[in-house]
Amino acid sequence: MQKYYKYQYRFNATHSFDYKKEHQHQHTFTITIYVSKEQQTEQIMFFDIDKIVTQYLNQYEHCVLND
């Protein structure tokens, strides 16, 4: 049985199916990332992973995804 670590992130963003501003609505999106290690001796740098993912997802926080 393989062990893994679960990271979960949430961000809020707006979108519209037809690109019309009056039809925009907001969602809270949840992203789940599973990380496992190949060898028990490996270290997983949680802070590094969290920093990279958070920086990436911050660009979508409170934005319009259709833009």
PATI-843296 format. One record per residue (C-alpha): residue in three letters; x, y, z. Coordinates in steps of 0.05 Angstrom, whole numbers, padded with zeros to 5 digits, always signed. Last residue first. Example, Ala and Ser with C-alpha at 12.3 -4.5 7.8 and 13.67 -1.06 7.14 Angstrom:
residues 2
SER+00273-00021+00143 ALA+00246-00090+00156 
end
This chain:
residues 67
ASP-00215+00738-00395 ASN-00264+00680-00389 LEU-00236+00661-00321 VAL-00258+00726-00289 CYS-00214+00738-00228 HIS-00224+00733-00153 GLU-00165+00685-00144 TYR-00139+00660-00211 GLN-00068+00688-00206 ASN-00066+00662-00134 LEU-00070+00591-00160 TYR+00003+00590-00186 GLN+00032+00623-00124 THR-00006+00575-00079 VAL+00018+00515-00118 ILE+00091+00536-00116 LYS+00090+00555-00042 ASP+00053+00492-00021 ILE+00103+00448-00057 ASP+00162+00483-00026 PHE+00132+00482+00044 PHE+00116+00408+00040 MET+00187+00388+00021 ILE+00177+00314+00015 GLN+00236+00276+00041 GLU+00259+00211+00009 THR+00280+00154+00054 GLN+00213+00118+00046 GLN+00226+00112-00028 GLU+00180+00129-00086 LYS+00145+00186-00050 SER+00073+00204-00056 VAL+00037+00270-00069 TYR-00037+00277-00081 ILE-00063+00345-00103 THR-00134+00368-00093 ILE-00160+00432-00125 THR-00226+00461-00100 PHE-00261+00515-00138 THR-00307+00565-00105 HIS-00354+00591-00158 GLN-00378+00659-00180 HIS-00428+00679-00233 GLN-00425+00718-00297 HIS-00488+00722-00339 GLU-00492+00798-00341 LYS-00420+00801-00364 LYS-00435+00760-00426 TYR-00380+00709-00444 ASP-00433+00656-00460 PHE-00416+00605-00406 SER-00396+00658-00356 HIS-00341+00656-00305 THR-00321+00682-00237 ALA-00266+00658-00190 ASN-00257+00637-00118 PHE-00199+00594-00096 ARG-00191+00531-00055 TYR-00131+00486-00043 GLN-00124+00415-00017 TYR-00059+00378-00008 LYS-00062+00303+00005 TYR-00001+00263+00025 TYR+00009+00193+00000 LYS+00027+00125+00026 GLN+00029+00066-00021 MET+00000+00000+00000 
end
